[in-house]
Amino acid sequence: MASERAFGGISRTVFDAIQVASRRDHGTAYVPPGSDTGQAVTDTPVGQVVLDFAFDETAQTVSYTIAKKPFVVTEGEVWSGIQSTIDACKA
């Protein structure tokens, strides 16, 4: 079963900042570019982390589902990384 989390308080400005920060800091590619739904793909030394995402501007939420991750990367590490990026972008 896929692991999914939703994060609240995400305005359009914060969502855009999350994408910029994750591209800059982790090399994350968003497919398709500029979309409110799709996949965020990050290459790591041990394999790809692939997240399905859906941004709802009206509800001000973004949901992520872990579609793929290396065995050695824990779900907690993925969620912690996302939360850190969100917190930095909200500041």
Secondary structure by P-SEA (a helix, b strand, c coil): cbbbbbbccccaaaaaaaaaaaaaccccccccccccbbbbbbbcccbbbbbbbbbbccccbbbbbbccccccccaaaaaaaaaaaaaaaac
